[in-house]
Amino acid sequence: MTVNLAAFLANAKTDVAWGTTAGFMAGVWTFFAIATASLFELKTWRYIYINGGYSVVLLTIIGTILGAKR
């Protein structure tokens, strides 16, 4: 995920705000992917929020770090 997000943020104009926003949007995207698969597996909403929320937080932090390094 980090390599893919880094490739997306490879533009020289990338800053911390855009890195954070892009990371958050990628996290929301993965949240819905996890939610869709989990609903078909009949998992609980608690499970979905824990695993999906982890992706949102993780990708937001990764985006912030990548934005700061640019």
Secondary structure, DSSP 8 states (H G I E B T S, - for coil): -HHHHHHHT-STT--HHHHHHHHHHHHHHHHHHHHHHHHHTT--HHHHHHHHHHHHHHHHHHHHHHHHH-
